[in-house]
Amino acid sequence: MRSFYLWLWLCILVCLSSSSKAVDCTTDTIGLCTPGVTETIIETITEEVIHEADGITTITTTTHDITTTTVTNENSGDILDSDNDYVVKSKDGSMQNDWGGQGPASMPTGDACGQLNVTKCAMITGSGNSTSTMGVEGMGTTFIQTVNISDLNIKHGGQANYEIRVDKQDASDSIYMHITGKDGNTNVFSGTDVLSASGTASGYQTYESSFDFAGSLTTVIIEIGGRDINLAIGPMFSNVSLEILYNTINTIISQQITTVEMFVALNIDAPEEIINIVEDIFDSNDMVDTDEGMTMEPIEMEEVTYETVETEMAEMIEMEMPEIEIEVAEIEIEIEAEIEAEIETTVEETIEEEMTEPEVEVEETKEPEKVVEEKEVEEVEVKEEPKEEPKKEESAKEKAGKKIVKSMNDKKRYDATNQLKTLIVMQVLGNSKSFFQSQKLLEDRQGFFNNDVLADGEINYNLMGQYLLFVGSDGLHNEMVESQWRN
């Protein structure tokens, strides 16, 4: 009893289930995270063995739990630009309008805006010394507004970046920038930057800075304030911008399950046809691992041509040549030994005959010499025969051709490729390479066809001819039938 293995890839299943949720970069992230992608793979392999009457089934399941985390930094753009739809034109950062706030203020235009070089700007004119709405002390005037940014869906912290142009002509004056961020009614961050303090002759400057925050952010409050000590020309500002950079962190959890079922069977009652089919499948295909599981791909076959077969036969002839020379040498030695033994036997028989019949001494003594000569001639002919090159070459080609045919798989001997190869071997042995050359097309004989039209509109009847044909046949048939009844 023999056994065989049938690999049946009954199930190659890839199941993907994914969920996406946002998570913090770390548990206490404040500000911007470094963008990037991280991937974690956990592999679990389980194996189930089932013993059955006709074999063993092994089910191997490989599960990959893949966690992919992607971190990016998003930019809200300038939320104080009315074109971005976070504020209306009256609250635009170009300061074409008064935002409103505490204390006195003015809105100069043209040259009155000094080095700001704008058509309109805002000026702090209050000299008071109180605490602002946002809790900043030493305030005389403020410009304030609240911006709703809840549609950005900020959940994982980030950074608030601002920029403002200031022209402070009186060194004793002061100006500050304050920003408060909230998640609903909860303060997320609050920061104040003194742009130019009292006693600093800053003149015209562009200030920019940022405030880091963590968690969610839905609204931002911007307050710009200061004091005009001498009540002459107070601090002026314009071109206020604020961008919110925030972290977007997505975690995708995917599960990839690959199930492979292998059946190992004993051929208790397995038909030979099934074995041949399975062996042919695996002989003609390679198992390839792809992203979607295992699959079969046909094995690439070398193209068979007259030249490839001729080259293969030539290589076989070269490999067989040393064996031919050895065989010839051995044949020569055997023939020489056989001739010498024959000569000795002939001489001994001749001597015995001479002793018994002396009257034919002259005739008998001549015969051994002839035998020796004949054997010597035979020896020369046998030695020269293997050295004839045409016969050796023809024998080698035949031998090589037989080896090529024998090397074909019995079950595939009659497929298209091997049939072609066999045909080419026959042509090589017959030195008929021209068989595969392009054949000329036969030309139609000139004048074979004419333009005559056969009559097809009417049928010419020959009643007499039909009568003689049909009646004669019927009569003959009736005679045959009646002859049977008579007998």
C-alpha positions in Angstrom: 0.0 0.0 0.0 1.3 3.4 -0.9 0.2 6.8 0.3 0.1 10.3 -1.2 -0.6 13.8 0.0 -3.3 16.0 -1.4 -2.9 19.7 -0.6 -6.3 21.1 -0.9 -6.4 24.9 -0.4 -10.1 24.9 0.4 -10.2 28.2 2.1 -8.0 31.2 1.8 -10.0 33.9 3.5 -8.9 37.5 4.2 -11.3 39.3 6.5 -10.7 43.0 7.2 -12.5 44.8 10.0 -11.4 48.3 10.9 -12.3 51.1 13.2 -11.0 54.7 13.3 -10.8 56.8 16.4 -8.7 59.8 17.4 -6.2 59.5 20.3 -3.7 61.7 22.0 -0.1 61.6 20.9 0.7 61.0 24.6 -1.3 61.3 27.8 -0.1 64.9 28.5 0.5 66.3 25.0 0.7 70.1 24.9 1.3 71.9 21.7 2.1 70.3 18.3 3.1 66.6 17.9 5.6 65.4 15.3 3.8 64.2 12.2 4.4 60.6 11.2 2.9 57.1 10.9 3.4 54.2 13.3 2.3 50.6 12.8 2.0 47.8 15.3 1.3 44.2 14.3 0.3 41.4 16.6 0.3 37.9 15.1 -1.7 35.0 16.5 -1.5 31.5 15.0 -4.0 28.8 15.9 -4.0 25.2 14.6 -6.9 22.7 14.6 -6.3 19.0 13.8 -9.3 16.8 12.8 -8.8 13.1 12.5 -11.1 11.5 10.0 -11.6 8.0 8.6 -9.9 8.7 5.3 -7.2 11.1 6.5 -6.3 14.1 8.7 -7.5 17.7 8.2 -5.3 20.5 9.6 -6.8 24.0 9.8 -4.2 26.7 10.4 -5.6 30.2 11.2 -3.2 33.2 11.2 -4.6 36.5 12.7 -2.8 39.8 12.3 -4.1 42.7 14.5 -2.6 45.8 12.8 -2.8 49.2 14.6 -1.8 52.1 12.3 -1.5 55.5 14.0 -1.2 58.6 11.8 -0.3 62.0 13.2 -0.7 65.2 11.2 -0.7 69.0 11.9 -3.7 70.8 10.4 -3.9 74.6 9.9 -7.1 76.6 10.3 -5.8 79.5 8.3 -6.3 83.1 9.5 -9.5 83.0 11.5 -9.5 86.9 11.7 -9.7 87.1 7.9 -13.4 87.6 7.1 -13.0 85.7 3.8 -12.4 82.5 5.8 -15.9 82.8 7.3 -14.9 82.7 11.0 -15.6 86.5 11.5 -17.7 89.1 9.8 -16.1 92.2 8.0 -16.7 94.4 11.1 -14.5 92.1 13.1 -11.8 91.6 10.4 -8.2 91.8 11.5 -7.4 94.6 9.0 -9.0 97.0 11.6 -11.2 98.7 9.2 -13.8 98.8 12.0 -13.7 99.1 15.8 -14.2 95.7 17.4 -15.6 97.2 20.5 -14.2 96.9 24.0 -13.4 99.0 27.1 -12.2 102.6 27.4 -11.9 105.3 24.7 -10.4 104.6 21.2 -10.1 106.1 17.8 -9.8 104.8 14.2 -7.2 106.9 12.3 -6.9 106.8 8.5 -4.2 107.4 5.9 -1.1 109.3 7.0 -2.4 109.4 10.6 -1.7 105.7 10.9 2.1 106.5 10.7 4.4 103.8 9.5 1.6 101.2 9.5 1.0 102.4 5.9 -2.7 101.3 5.8 -5.9 103.1 4.9 -7.3 102.7 8.4 -6.0 101.5 11.8 -6.9 101.3 15.5 -5.5 103.6 18.2 -5.5 103.2 22.0 -6.4 106.5 23.6 -7.3 105.6 27.2 -5.0 106.6 30.0 -6.7 104.6 32.8 -5.1 102.0 35.0 -7.6 99.2 35.6 -8.0 95.5 35.0 -9.4 94.4 31.6 -12.2 91.9 31.0 -9.6 89.2 30.4 -7.8 90.0 33.7 -4.9 92.1 32.3 -3.9 95.0 34.7 -2.8 98.5 33.7 -5.5 98.8 31.0 -6.8 102.1 29.6 -8.4 100.8 26.3 -9.2 97.4 24.8 -10.3 95.9 21.5 -11.9 92.5 22.0 -13.9 89.8 20.2 -14.7 86.1 20.5 -14.3 83.7 17.5 -16.2 80.3 17.3 -14.0 77.6 15.8 -15.9 74.5 16.9 -16.3 73.3 13.3 -12.5 72.5 13.3 -13.2 69.7 15.7 -10.0 70.2 17.6 -9.5 67.4 20.1 -5.8 66.8 20.6 -4.1 70.1 21.4 -2.1 72.4 19.2 -0.8 75.9 19.0 -2.3 79.4 18.5 0.0 81.6 16.4 -0.7 85.4 16.1 0.9 88.4 14.3 0.3 92.1 14.7 1.8 95.3 13.4 2.3 98.1 16.0 3.5 101.8 15.7 4.1 103.3 19.2 5.5 106.8 18.9 5.4 107.7 22.6 7.9 105.6 24.6 5.8 106.0 27.8 2.8 104.3 26.3 2.2 100.5 26.4 0.4 97.8 24.3 -0.3 94.1 24.9 -1.9 91.0 23.1 -4.0 88.6 25.1 -5.6 85.3 23.8 -7.8 82.9 25.8 -8.9 79.5 24.4 -11.9 77.6 25.7 -13.6 74.3 25.3 -17.2 75.3 25.9 -17.1 77.2 29.2 -13.8 75.6 30.3 -10.6 77.6 29.9 -8.0 75.6 27.9 -5.3 78.2 27.8 -4.8 81.9 28.5 -1.8 84.0 27.6 -0.7 87.7 27.6 2.2 89.1 25.6 3.3 92.7 26.4 4.3 93.9 23.0 5.9 97.2 24.0 6.0 98.1 27.7 6.0 101.6 29.1 9.4 103.2 28.9 10.4 101.4 25.6 10.8 103.4 22.5 9.8 100.6 20.1 8.4 102.7 17.2 7.2 100.6 14.3 7.4 96.8 14.8 5.8 93.5 13.7 5.2 91.1 16.6 4.4 87.4 16.4 4.3 84.6 18.9 2.2 81.6 19.9 0.4 79.8 22.8 0.4 76.0 23.2 -2.6 74.1 24.4 -3.8 70.6 25.0 -7.1 68.8 24.5 -10.2 70.3 22.8 -10.8 73.9 21.7 -14.1 75.4 20.5 -13.7 79.2 20.9 -10.9 81.8 21.0 -11.1 85.3 22.7 -8.7 88.0 21.3 -8.0 91.1 23.4 -5.7 93.9 22.4 -5.2 96.7 25.0 -2.9 99.3 26.5 -2.5 102.9 27.8 -1.9 106.3 26.3 0.0 108.1 29.1 0.4 111.6 27.7 -2.9 111.6 25.8 -1.1 112.7 22.6 -0.7 110.0 20.0 -1.5 106.6 21.5 -0.2 103.1 20.3 -1.7 102.2 16.9 -2.0 98.7 15.4 -3.4 96.9 12.3 -3.1 93.7 10.3 -3.9 91.3 13.2 -4.0 87.6 12.2 -4.5 84.4 14.2 -3.9 80.8 13.0 -4.8 77.7 15.0 -2.5 74.8 14.3 -3.9 71.6 15.7 -3.1 67.9 15.9 -5.1 65.3 14.0 -4.4 61.8 15.2 -6.1 58.8 13.6 -5.8 55.2 14.8 -6.9 52.5 12.4 -7.2 49.0 13.8 -7.5 46.3 11.1 -7.6 42.6 11.5 -6.4 40.2 8.8 -7.4 36.6 9.1 -5.9 33.9 6.8 -7.2 30.4 7.1 -5.5 27.5 5.3 -7.0 24.0 5.3 -4.7 21.0 4.5 -6.1 17.5 4.0 -3.6 14.6 4.2 -5.3 11.4 2.9 -4.3 7.8 2.6 -5.2 6.4 -0.8 -7.4 3.6 0.6 -9.9 3.9 -2.3 -8.4 6.9 -4.1 -8.8 6.5 -7.9 -5.6 6.7 -9.9 -7.2 9.5 -12.1 -7.5 11.8 -9.0 -3.9 11.2 -8.1 -2.8 12.0 -11.7 -4.9 15.2 -11.8 -3.5 16.5 -8.4 0.1 15.7 -9.4 -0.4 17.4 -12.8 -1.8 20.5 -11.1 1.2 20.9 -8.8 3.7 19.9 -11.5 2.4 22.6 -13.8 1.9 25.4 -11.3 3.7 27.2 -8.5 2.2 28.3 -5.2 2.6 32.1 -4.9 1.9 34.1 -1.7 0.1 37.4 -2.6 -1.5 40.1 -0.6 -4.9 38.3 -0.8 -3.5 34.9 0.2 -2.0 31.8 -1.6 -2.7 31.3 -5.3 -1.4 29.2 -8.2 0.4 30.6 -11.2 1.4 28.5 -14.3 5.1 27.6 -14.6 6.7 29.4 -17.5 7.5 26.9 -20.3 10.5 27.4 -22.6 9.5 27.9 -26.3 10.3 24.9 -28.4 11.9 25.5 -31.8 14.0 23.6 -34.3 17.1 25.4 -33.1 16.5 24.6 -29.3 16.0 20.9 -30.0 19.0 20.8 -32.3 21.1 22.4 -29.6 19.8 20.0 -27.0 20.7 17.0 -29.2 24.1 18.3 -29.9 24.8 18.7 -26.1 23.7 15.1 -25.5 26.0 13.9 -28.3 29.0 15.6 -26.8 28.1 14.1 -23.4 27.8 10.6 -24.9 31.1 10.7 -27.0 33.5 9.5 -24.3 31.2 6.5 -23.7 31.3 5.6 -27.4 35.1 5.6 -27.5 35.3 3.4 -24.4 32.8 0.9 -26.0 34.8 0.8 -29.3 38.1 0.1 -27.4 36.4 -2.7 -25.4 35.0 -4.2 -28.6 38.4 -4.1 -30.3 40.0 -5.9 -27.4 37.3 -8.5 -27.3 37.5 -9.1 -31.1 41.4 -9.4 -30.9 41.1 -12.0 -28.1 38.4 -13.9 -30.0 40.6 -14.0 -33.2 43.6 -15.2 -31.3 41.6 -18.0 -29.7 40.2 -18.9 -33.0 43.6 -19.1 -34.6 45.0 -21.3 -31.8 42.0 -23.7 -32.1 42.4 -23.9 -35.9 46.2 -24.7 -35.6 45.6 -27.4 -33.1 42.9 -29.1 -35.2 45.2 -28.9 -38.2 48.1 -30.7 -36.4 45.7 -33.4 -35.3 44.5 -34.0 -38.8 48.1 -34.1 -40.1 48.9 -36.9 -37.6 45.9 -39.0 -38.6 46.0 -38.3 -42.4 49.5 -37.8 -43.6 48.5 -38.2 -47.3 46.9 -34.8 -47.4 49.7 -33.0 -45.5 50.4 -30.5 -48.3 46.8 -29.4 -48.6 46.1 -29.3 -44.8 49.1 -27.2 -44.0 47.9 -24.4 -46.2 44.5 -24.1 -44.6 45.6 -22.7 -41.3 47.5 -20.0 -43.1 44.3 -19.0 -45.0 42.3 -19.0 -41.7 44.8 -16.7 -40.1 44.7 -14.4 -43.1 41.0 -14.3 -43.1 40.9 -13.6 -39.4 43.4 -10.8 -39.8 41.3 -9.3 -42.5 38.2 -9.6 -40.3 40.2 -7.9 -37.5 41.1 -4.9 -39.7 37.5 -4.5 -40.9 36.1 -4.7 -37.3 38.6 -2.1 -36.1 37.9 0.4 -38.9 34.1 0.1 -38.6 33.6 2.2 -35.3 35.9 4.9 -36.7 33.5 5.7 -39.6 32.4 9.3 -38.6 29.1 9.4 -40.5 27.8 6.2 -38.8 28.9 7.4 -35.4 27.2 10.7 -35.9 24.0 9.2 -37.1 23.9 6.8 -34.1 24.6 9.6 -31.6 21.8 11.7 -33.0 19.4 8.8 -32.8 20.5 8.1 -29.3 20.1 11.7 -28.3 16.6 11.9 -29.9 15.5 8.8 -28.0 16.7 10.3 -24.7 14.8 13.6 -25.3 11.6 11.7 -26.0 12.1 9.4 -23.0 12.7 12.5 -20.7 9.1 13.7 -21.4 6.7 13.0 -18.6 4.5 10.1 -19.6 1.3 11.9 -18.6 2.3 15.0 -20.6 3.8 13.3 -23.6 0.7 14.1 -25.7 0.3 17.8 -24.8 0.9 20.4 -27.4 4.4 21.3 -26.3 5.8 17.7 -26.2 4.0 16.8 -29.5 5.8 19.7 -31.2 9.1 18.7 -29.6 8.7 15.1 -30.8 7.9 16.3 -34.3 11.0 18.6 -34.3 13.2 15.7 -33.1 12.0 13.7 -36.2 12.9 16.6 -38.5 16.3 17.0 -36.9 17.1 13.3 -37.4 15.9 13.6 -41.0 17.8 16.8 -41.5 14.6 18.5 -42.7 14.9 21.9 -41.3 13.2 23.3 -44.3 9.9 21.8 -43.0 9.5 24.7 -40.6 10.4 27.4 -43.1 7.7 29.7 -44.5 5.5 27.9 -47.0 4.4 29.6 -50.2 0.8 30.2 -50.8 -0.7 28.5 -53.8 -2.1 30.9 -56.3 -5.5 30.5 -57.9 -5.4 29.3 -61.5 -6.0 32.2 -63.9 -9.3 31.9 -65.8 -10.6 29.0 -63.6 -13.7 31.0 -62.7 -16.0 32.7 -65.3 -19.0 35.0 -65.1 -21.5 32.6 -66.5 -24.8 32.5 -64.6 -26.7 29.3 -64.1 -30.4 29.5 -64.7 -32.2 29.5 -61.3 -35.6 30.8 -62.2 -37.1 27.6 -63.7 -36.6 23.8 -63.6 -36.4 22.0 -66.9 -38.2 18.7 -66.7 -37.3 15.5 -68.6 -40.4 13.4 -68.1 -39.2 10.5 -70.2 -35.9 10.3 -68.4 -37.5 10.5 -65.0 -40.0 7.8 -65.9 -37.3 5.4 -67.1 -35.2 6.1 -64.0 -37.9 5.7 -61.4 -39.9 2.9 -63.0 -36.8 0.9 -63.8 -35.6 1.2 -60.2 -39.1 0.3 -58.8 -39.4 -2.6 -61.0 -36.0 -4.0 -60.1 -36.8 -3.6 -56.4 -40.1 -5.4 -56.8 -38.4 -8.3 -58.5 -36.0 -8.7 -55.6 -38.8 -8.7 -53.1 -40.9 -11.2 -55.0 -37.8 -13.5 -55.5 -37.7 -13.8 -51.7 -41.3 -14.8 -51.4 -40.9 -17.5 -54.1 -38.1 -19.1 -52.2 
